[in-house]
Amino acid sequence: MTTQDFLQSINGELVALRRDLHQIPEVGLDLPQTQARILQALDGLPLEITLGKSVSSVVGILRGGRQSEGKRDVVLLRGDMDALPVEELTGLDYASTNGNMHACGHDLHMSLLVGAARALCEMKDDLAGDVIFMFQPGEEGVDGCRYMLEEGLLDIAGPRPTAAYAIHVWSSLDPLGTFSTKPGPVMASSDVARVRVVGRGGHGSAPHLAKDPVPALAEMVTATHSLVTRGFDVFDPVVVTVGRLSAGTIANVIPEEGSFDATLRTFSDAAHTTLLAELPKMVDGIAAAHGVTAHYDLLEQYPVTVNDADHADLVAETATRLFGEDRHLRWKAPLAGAEDFSRILEEVPGCFIGLSACPADLDPATAPFNHSAYARFDDAVVADGALLLADLAATHLSPGA
């Protein structure tokens, strides 16, 4: 039986797992129900299982049974586990009802990684190396990958990984079943700037007797646009979006203070370094001009996700060989979303792979995108995603590869 045939034979189980996980979405770093369901799905496989200490991660190690000459290669495969605090509005008969939602498709990520684990266990005697299956909580903005790295993820199998792969599904963008890659930057860095401006409150009729923080805030927000368009190369994009702005309680009162939060996105280390240096200077300068005080805090989140060119080529070749030329698309530009798999790719060459799970009855150009309460993901792609990951790992770990 081929690996593809094997995965088709267990496809019903993988889809059932996905739908079970979809109904128990948990948010953040502590996912006890999700962890328990993954352990149940892996039960009986010849894996060395390690649970996280600070987070509810699951790591399985498969030891290949074939002898290797010299240092053994190790391949890492990642699937993230956490959901979003979104009330699901899809109307699916297996929709979540607990106030959270797998609106980014992580239920599919876990299911296809379980499928890859089962497939690779079937061929363990032919593998001249080891596989790390990384089930990671806390991808959605709380840096779960960092916790796992701090707990020794990359050394858990002995030799450090020589290749790393992760698949991320999309609920739109491309036709159902399309795998997508690109070499180089594929996702942006992500940081949050939090600015609080303190002035001196007063009566709205006498602004000259106060130090109004509102005009300073307004100027800071508009100045971010000038900073981006005049301070950075248009071919090395930077995105600054102010998503929260707050000041005051009533029209005729000048408030004591106000604040805003902005998300910062870059696609290169150079732009990232410059933006983090220039934004606080701009804020302080505007505050000084208005006679108010600015307090600037930065929450650094995820670095740029950068695909190794050779590994991106291997993914393209493998997807084309397995599924045909029409099933792989090389993106021209990266997405401005961010991913903490970037931390793995800073340490290990590999590839972050897109896979469209846009339902066939929807237009990929207009279907609700990831994070929408209406986002729907077709679990018909689970077996194919599992096959791609399993084949990539086997390619690295087969003799002569």
C-alpha positions as CSV (number, residue, x, y, z in Angstrom):
1,M,0.0,0.0,0.0
2,T,1.4,3.4,-0.9
3,T,1.5,6.3,1.6
4,Q,-1.2,8.0,-0.4
5,D,-3.4,4.9,-0.2
6,F,-2.7,4.5,3.5
7,L,-3.8,8.1,4.2
8,Q,-6.9,7.7,2.1
9,S,-7.7,4.6,4.1
10,I,-7.6,6.6,7.4
11,N,-9.0,9.8,5.9
12,G,-12.4,9.3,7.7
13,E,-10.6,9.1,11.1
14,L,-8.5,12.2,10.3
15,V,-11.7,14.2,9.4
16,A,-13.4,13.0,12.5
17,L,-10.5,14.1,14.6
18,R,-10.6,17.5,12.9
19,R,-14.3,17.9,13.6
20,D,-13.8,16.8,17.2
21,L,-11.1,19.4,17.6
22,H,-13.2,22.0,15.9
23,Q,-15.9,21.6,18.6
24,I,-13.5,22.1,21.6
25,P,-11.4,25.2,20.6
26,E,-9.2,26.6,23.4
27,V,-7.3,29.9,23.4
28,G,-3.7,30.6,24.5
29,L,-1.0,28.5,26.0
30,D,-3.1,26.2,28.2
31,L,-5.2,23.8,26.1
32,P,-6.0,20.8,28.3
33,Q,-8.9,19.3,26.2
34,T,-7.0,19.8,22.9
35,Q,-3.8,18.2,24.4
36,A,-5.8,15.2,25.6
37,R,-7.5,14.7,22.2
38,I,-4.1,14.8,20.5
39,L,-2.6,12.3,22.9
40,Q,-5.6,10.0,22.2
41,A,-5.0,10.3,18.5
42,L,-1.3,9.4,18.9
43,D,-1.9,6.6,21.3
44,G,-0.3,3.3,20.2
45,L,2.1,4.8,17.8
46,P,5.8,4.1,18.3
47,L,6.6,7.7,19.4
48,E,8.5,9.1,22.3
49,I,6.0,11.6,23.8
50,T,7.0,14.7,25.8
51,L,4.6,17.1,27.3
52,G,5.4,20.8,27.8
53,K,6.1,22.1,31.3
54,S,5.1,25.7,30.9
55,V,2.6,25.2,28.1
56,S,0.3,22.3,27.0
57,S,2.4,21.3,24.1
58,V,2.8,17.7,22.8
59,V,6.1,16.6,21.1
60,G,6.4,13.1,19.5
61,I,9.7,11.7,18.3
62,L,9.8,8.9,15.7
63,R,13.1,7.1,15.6
64,G,13.8,5.8,12.1
65,G,14.8,2.1,12.1
66,R,17.4,2.2,9.4
67,Q,21.1,2.8,10.2
68,S,22.6,6.0,9.0
69,E,26.2,6.8,8.3
70,G,27.5,9.5,10.5
71,K,25.2,12.1,12.1
72,R,21.5,11.3,11.8
73,D,19.3,13.8,10.1
74,V,16.2,15.1,12.0
75,V,13.1,16.6,10.4
76,L,10.7,18.8,12.4
77,L,7.1,19.0,11.4
78,R,4.9,21.7,13.2
79,G,1.1,21.9,13.8
80,D,-0.3,24.7,15.9
81,M,-3.2,23.9,18.4
82,D,-4.8,27.1,19.7
83,A,-8.0,28.8,18.6
84,L,-9.3,32.4,18.7
85,P,-11.8,34.2,21.1
86,V,-14.3,34.5,18.3
87,E,-18.0,33.5,18.4
88,E,-18.5,31.1,15.5
89,L,-21.1,32.1,12.9
90,T,-20.6,29.4,10.2
91,G,-23.7,27.4,10.9
92,L,-21.8,24.1,10.5
93,D,-23.3,21.1,12.3
94,Y,-20.0,20.7,14.1
95,A,-19.6,24.4,15.0
96,S,-18.1,25.4,18.3
97,T,-20.5,26.6,21.0
98,N,-18.0,27.6,23.7
99,G,-17.4,31.2,22.5
100,N,-14.1,30.3,20.9
101,M,-13.4,29.2,17.3
102,H,-10.8,27.5,15.2
103,A,-11.1,30.5,12.8
104,C,-7.5,30.1,11.6
105,G,-7.7,26.4,10.7
106,H,-5.4,25.0,13.4
107,D,-7.8,22.1,13.9
108,L,-6.8,21.1,10.3
109,H,-3.1,21.6,11.1
110,M,-3.3,19.2,14.1
111,S,-5.3,16.6,12.1
112,L,-3.0,16.6,9.1
113,L,0.1,16.4,11.4
114,V,-1.4,13.4,13.1
115,G,-1.9,11.9,9.6
116,A,1.7,12.6,8.8
117,A,2.8,10.9,12.0
118,R,0.7,7.8,11.3
119,A,2.0,7.6,7.8
120,L,5.6,8.0,8.8
121,C,5.2,5.4,11.6
122,E,4.1,2.9,8.9
123,M,7.5,3.4,7.1
124,K,9.7,3.9,10.2
125,D,11.9,0.9,9.3
126,D,12.9,2.6,6.0
127,L,13.8,6.0,7.7
128,A,17.5,6.6,8.3
129,G,16.8,9.5,10.7
130,D,14.3,10.9,13.1
131,V,11.1,13.0,13.0
132,I,9.9,15.6,15.6
133,F,6.2,16.1,15.5
134,M,5.6,19.5,17.2
135,F,2.1,20.2,18.4
136,Q,2.3,23.8,19.6
137,P,-0.1,26.0,21.6
138,G,-0.2,29.7,21.7
139,E,0.5,30.7,18.1
140,E,-2.1,33.4,18.1
141,G,-0.1,36.3,19.5
142,V,1.3,34.7,22.7
143,D,4.5,33.2,21.2
144,G,3.9,29.6,22.1
145,C,6.9,28.6,19.9
146,R,9.3,30.6,22.1
147,Y,8.2,28.6,25.2
148,M,8.8,25.3,23.4
149,L,12.2,26.5,22.2
150,E,13.1,27.6,25.8
151,E,12.2,24.1,27.0
152,G,14.7,22.5,24.6
153,L,12.6,21.6,21.6
154,L,15.4,21.7,19.0
155,D,17.6,19.4,21.1
156,I,14.9,17.0,22.2
157,A,15.8,14.3,19.6
158,G,19.5,14.6,20.2
159,P,20.9,16.0,16.9
160,R,19.2,19.3,16.1
161,P,16.8,19.3,13.1
162,T,18.3,19.7,9.6
163,A,14.9,20.6,8.1
164,A,11.6,22.0,9.3
165,Y,8.2,22.3,7.7
166,A,4.7,23.6,8.6
167,I,1.5,23.8,6.6
168,H,-1.0,26.6,7.2
169,V,-4.5,26.5,5.6
170,W,-6.3,29.4,4.2
171,S,-10.1,29.8,3.9
172,S,-9.8,31.9,0.8
173,L,-7.0,33.3,-1.5
174,D,-6.5,30.2,-3.8
175,P,-8.7,27.4,-5.2
176,L,-9.3,24.4,-2.9
177,G,-6.3,22.1,-2.6
178,T,-3.7,24.6,-3.9
179,F,-0.3,24.4,-2.1
180,S,1.6,27.7,-2.1
181,T,5.2,28.6,-1.4
182,K,7.8,31.3,-2.1
183,P,11.5,31.5,-1.2
184,G,12.6,34.3,1.1
185,P,10.2,36.3,3.3
186,V,6.7,34.7,3.3
187,M,5.2,36.4,6.4
188,A,5.9,39.7,8.1
189,S,7.4,40.4,11.5
190,S,4.8,41.6,14.1
191,D,5.2,44.0,17.0
192,V,2.8,46.2,19.0
193,A,3.6,49.8,19.9
194,R,1.6,51.2,22.8
195,V,1.6,55.0,23.3
196,R,0.2,56.9,26.2
197,V,0.2,60.7,26.0
198,V,-0.2,62.7,29.3
199,G,-1.1,66.3,29.3
200,R,-3.2,68.5,31.7
201,G,-6.9,68.4,31.6
202,G,-9.3,71.4,31.6
203,H,-12.4,72.9,30.3
204,G,-13.1,72.6,26.6
205,S,-13.8,76.3,26.3
206,A,-10.3,77.3,27.5
207,P,-7.7,75.0,25.9
208,H,-5.0,77.6,26.5
209,L,-5.2,76.8,30.2
210,A,-4.7,73.1,29.6
211,K,-2.2,70.9,27.8
212,D,-4.4,69.0,25.4
213,P,-3.2,65.4,24.6
214,V,-5.8,64.9,21.9
215,P,-4.1,67.0,19.1
216,A,-0.8,65.3,19.9
217,L,-2.4,61.9,19.6
218,A,-4.1,62.8,16.3
219,E,-0.8,64.1,14.9
220,M,1.1,61.0,16.0
221,V,-1.4,58.8,14.2
222,T,-1.3,60.7,10.9
223,A,2.5,61.0,11.2
224,T,2.8,57.2,11.1
225,H,1.7,57.4,7.5
226,S,4.4,59.9,6.6
227,L,7.0,57.9,8.5
228,V,6.2,54.8,6.4
229,T,5.9,56.5,3.0
230,R,8.9,58.9,3.5
231,G,11.2,56.8,5.7
232,F,11.2,53.4,3.9
233,D,11.9,51.9,0.5
234,V,8.7,51.2,-1.2
235,F,10.1,47.8,-2.3
236,D,10.8,46.8,1.3
237,P,7.3,47.3,2.7
238,V,6.4,48.5,6.2
239,V,2.9,48.6,7.6
240,V,1.8,50.6,10.7
241,T,-1.8,50.4,11.6
242,V,-3.3,52.1,14.6
243,G,-6.1,49.8,15.7
244,R,-7.0,51.4,19.0
245,L,-7.3,55.1,19.8
246,S,-8.8,56.4,23.1
247,A,-9.1,59.8,24.8
248,G,-11.7,61.7,26.8
249,T,-15.2,61.1,28.0
250,I,-17.3,64.1,26.9
251,A,-17.2,66.9,24.3
252,N,-16.5,69.8,26.7
253,V,-13.7,68.3,28.8
254,I,-10.0,68.2,27.8
255,P,-8.8,64.9,29.1
256,E,-5.7,64.4,31.2
257,E,-4.4,61.7,28.8
258,G,-5.1,59.5,25.8
259,S,-3.5,56.5,24.2
260,F,-3.3,54.4,21.1
261,D,-2.0,51.0,20.1
262,A,-0.5,50.2,16.7
263,T,0.6,46.9,15.0
264,L,3.9,47.1,13.2
265,R,4.8,44.9,10.2
266,T,8.0,44.6,8.3
267,F,9.6,42.1,5.8
268,S,13.3,42.6,6.5
269,D,15.6,42.9,9.4
270,A,16.8,46.3,8.2
271,A,13.3,47.8,8.0
272,H,12.4,46.2,11.3
273,T,15.4,47.7,13.1
274,T,14.8,51.2,11.5
275,L,11.1,51.2,12.4
276,L,11.7,50.3,16.0
277,A,14.3,53.1,16.3
278,E,12.4,55.8,14.4
279,L,8.8,55.4,15.7
280,P,9.6,56.3,19.4
281,K,11.6,59.3,18.2
282,M,8.7,60.6,16.1
283,V,6.3,60.1,19.1
284,D,8.6,62.0,21.5
285,G,9.2,64.8,19.0
286,I,5.5,65.4,18.5
287,A,4.8,65.2,22.2
288,A,7.5,67.8,22.9
289,A,6.1,70.1,20.3
290,H,2.7,70.0,22.0
291,G,4.1,70.4,25.5
292,V,2.8,66.9,26.7
293,T,4.6,63.8,27.7
294,A,4.6,60.5,25.8
295,H,5.2,57.1,27.3
296,Y,6.2,54.5,24.6
297,D,6.1,50.8,25.1
298,L,7.0,48.1,22.6
299,L,5.8,44.5,22.6
300,E,8.0,42.6,20.3
301,Q,6.2,39.6,18.9
302,Y,7.3,37.5,15.9
303,P,10.3,38.0,13.5
304,V,10.0,37.7,9.7
305,T,9.1,34.2,8.5
306,V,11.8,33.4,5.9
307,N,11.7,30.3,3.7
308,D,15.0,28.7,2.6
309,A,15.1,28.8,-1.2
310,D,16.2,25.2,-1.6
311,H,13.5,23.9,0.7
312,A,10.8,26.0,-1.0
313,D,12.0,24.5,-4.3
314,L,11.7,21.0,-2.8
315,V,8.2,21.7,-1.6
316,A,7.2,22.9,-5.1
317,E,8.7,19.8,-6.7
318,T,7.1,17.5,-4.2
319,A,3.6,19.0,-4.4
320,T,3.8,18.9,-8.2
321,R,5.0,15.3,-8.3
322,L,2.3,14.2,-5.9
323,F,-0.7,16.2,-7.0
324,G,0.1,17.8,-10.4
325,E,1.3,21.2,-11.6
326,D,-2.1,22.8,-11.1
327,R,-1.9,22.1,-7.4
328,H,1.1,24.3,-6.6
329,L,1.4,28.1,-6.8
330,R,4.5,30.1,-6.2
331,W,3.4,33.4,-4.6
332,K,4.9,36.6,-5.9
333,A,4.6,38.5,-2.6
334,P,4.5,37.6,1.1
335,L,1.5,38.0,3.4
336,A,1.5,40.7,6.0
337,G,0.3,38.3,8.7
338,A,2.9,37.0,11.1
339,E,3.8,33.5,12.4
340,D,5.9,32.2,15.3
341,F,7.1,29.4,13.1
342,S,9.5,32.2,12.1
343,R,11.5,31.3,15.3
344,I,12.0,27.8,14.0
345,L,13.1,29.0,10.6
346,E,15.6,31.4,12.2
347,E,17.4,28.2,13.6
348,V,16.6,25.5,11.0
349,P,16.3,25.8,7.2
350,G,12.9,24.9,6.1
351,C,9.6,26.1,4.5
352,F,6.3,27.5,5.7
353,I,3.7,26.2,3.2
354,G,0.2,27.5,2.4
355,L,-2.7,25.2,1.6
356,S,-6.1,26.5,0.5
357,A,-9.0,24.8,2.2
358,C,-11.5,27.2,0.6
359,P,-14.7,25.3,0.2
360,A,-15.4,24.5,-3.5
361,D,-18.8,26.2,-3.4
362,L,-17.1,29.6,-2.5
363,D,-15.1,32.0,-4.6
364,P,-11.6,32.2,-3.2
365,A,-11.5,35.9,-4.1
366,T,-14.4,36.7,-1.9
367,A,-14.7,33.9,0.7
368,P,-14.3,35.0,4.4
369,F,-10.6,34.9,5.3
370,N,-8.9,33.4,8.3
371,H,-10.0,34.9,11.7
372,S,-13.5,35.7,10.4
373,A,-16.4,34.3,12.4
374,Y,-17.7,33.1,9.0
375,A,-14.5,31.4,7.9
376,R,-15.1,27.8,6.6
377,F,-12.3,25.3,5.9
378,D,-12.9,22.2,3.8
379,D,-11.4,19.2,5.6
380,A,-11.0,17.4,2.2
381,V,-7.4,18.7,2.2
382,V,-6.3,17.0,5.4
383,A,-5.1,13.8,3.8
384,D,-3.2,15.7,1.1
385,G,-1.6,18.0,3.6
386,A,-0.5,14.9,5.6
387,L,0.9,13.3,2.5
388,L,3.0,16.3,1.6
389,L,4.5,16.5,5.1
390,A,5.2,12.8,5.2
391,D,6.8,12.8,1.8
392,L,9.0,15.7,2.6
393,A,10.2,14.0,5.8
394,A,10.8,10.7,4.0
395,T,12.7,12.4,1.2
396,H,15.2,13.8,3.8
397,L,15.5,10.6,5.7
398,S,15.6,7.9,3.0
399,P,19.0,6.5,2.1
400,G,20.5,8.4,-0.8
401,A,18.3,11.4,-0.3
